[in-house]
């Protein structure tokens, strides 16, 4: 009787990810740095996508980026109502 050894490689554990605003996978490593001071549209959208996808909780995101819950929720509402252009800091009066 011949015994065949299981030579299959163990499953590779991949980092959890969500789909980012541009359609690419977004992991914790891909999120904006915690020292971010200049919030451009892409960075705001990435943080919102991470929270919506379960990569971060709302509390973790607010603590990590020193955001208020109201500020984060305003980003989320802007995306829901106007898409990415709603996250612009300039010409806000057109979107609100």
Secondary structure, 3 states (H helix, E strand, C coil): CCCCCCCCCCCCCCCCCEECCCCCEECHHHCCCCCCCCCCHHHHHHHHHHHHCCCCCHHHHHHHHCCCHHHHHHHHHHHHHHCHHHHCCCCHHHCC
